[in-house]
């Protein structure tokens, strides 16, 4: 493990399990809890870096699998690394590519050493090992990088037992392989919906001395109650003095439930994906801007929102853009959705500092209408 002082996590307040902190990185401090928009292919879809900053984003995620296939990690390194390549000068995180590789199903073959898979782009054959995943991420140059792991279906115990064992061996290999001191390598906890496997994984991964820890394999088909239970199991074991990252989770209610259970970092494609499907996120639920009721509505998406979109444009205008199939619709709705999630997490942070998080969370959840009501 590369040891250095470039990454420090300081908790400045805690309200029961909810934490407010500062995670120092070479590209600036992250005030936690923090939500990261996803820039899968070195771009947050439909949104420029300046627009991301204006929306309040401080951390952006990019995807190792996609950037490895196109344009190639070596090219990104040649052009100065991912920060310069995509013109984002703030903290950045890359995943290991494991989730994407394992989601390829019949296009990949897993063995003890790694994974052989076919590109979804052209069918060409490639291979990821823990060492290869670290090499690619070191070429990309993000501040926070992920150990290579195996994400198993949540209810298959036998598969999860094998995946946890492999994830642990691969975490050790990633630990040994890392060479850049300006990147924080996070280990990933797996184990499906099985408390004993989650405990085993959290204990093993935390013992390796990573500067932060991720929780993988959740929000992949299990119920909300099961996800919350697994976060609680892991929260009780992971070190208090290091950040916890819940991978791929980002609906408003999931952010609040995660913060309540000790999570510091979140990422999700949801705000931009919903925007491309005409859905706006608000603190009371989603709005389908395509609905005819919006055609003459002079109000913004949310009259209490201070984002660029709500400060300048009406629901009627946004619906017009959607009907006319104008690209600006996705941009304006994405800006609003990202701002909504970033603001929610920032407000949660202030509530933690004030010792009022339970009241804040209960008030929010009492008035929010979740799209997915699975218990």
C-alpha positions, 0 to 999 in steps of 0.5 A: 500500500502506498502511504502518504499524507495527500489523503486525509479524512477528518470528521468534523461532526457526527449525529448518531451514525451520520457523519460530516467530514472533509476528505483531502485530495490532491485536487481539493477538499471534498466536504462529506457527505458528497454526491458525485455525478457520473461521467462514464466516458470522461463526460457527464452527459449533456453537461459541461465542466463549467455547468457542473461546477455551477450546479455545485458538483465537487466530485466526478466519477468516470468509468475504467471499462469504458475509457479502456475500450475508448479512447484507451487509457494510454491515450488519456495518459499521453494527453495529460491524464483524465483531469486535463483530458476532460477539463475537470480540475476538481477531485475525480474517482474512477471505478475498477471496471469490475461491475461493467465486466461482470454485467456482461453475462455471456460475454465474459469468463471469470477465473481465479486470476481475472476476467476475459471478456468481449467488448460491447463495442466491437466484440473484440476480446480483452482481459482484466486482472487486478494488476491491469485494473490498477495500471489502467486507473494509474494511466487515467490518473483520478484521485480516488481509484478502486480495487478490482472486485467481483459483483455477484447477484445479491441472492445467490449465496454460493456465488457470493461466497466465491465472489467474496473470496476472489474479491479479497485475493484481488484486493491484496493484489491491487494493494501490492500493485499500486505505485502512484502515491497521488491516488487513494486506492479504496477496497470494496466490500462485497457479500450480497444480502448475506450478513455473515459474508458482509461481516467477513468481507468488511473485516478482511478489507478494512484490515488491509489498510486502505485509505477508504472503503467502498460498499459494492453489490447493492442497489442491484436487485435487492429490496430497500430494506435489505440494502439498508440492513447490509449498510448497517452491518458494514458500518459497524465494522469499517474504520470510523476514521476513513471515508465510506463510499456506497457505489452506484446509489443516488436517488434522493431517499437512498442518499438520506438513508445512506447518510443516516447509516454512516455513508460519506460518498455516493455516485449515480447516473440517475440525475442525467439518465432521468433528464434524458427521459424528461424527468425532473427531480424535486425534493417531493418526487419526480416530475414528468415534464412531458405531461400536457399539464406543463405546456402552459406552466409559467413556473420553474421546475421547483420554485425553491430551487436556485439552479441555473435552469430554475432561475431562467426557464419555465416548465412550459419552455422545457416541455417545448424543448422536449417536444421539439427534440432539442438537445438543450432539454437534456442539458437544462434538466440535468443541471437541475437534477444534479443541483437538486441532489448536491443541494440535498446532500449539502443540506444534510451535512449542515443538519449533521453539523447542527445536530439536527439530522434525524429531524431533517431526514424524517421531515424529508422522508415524510414529504418525499414520494419515492418512485421505487416504493419497494420496502 
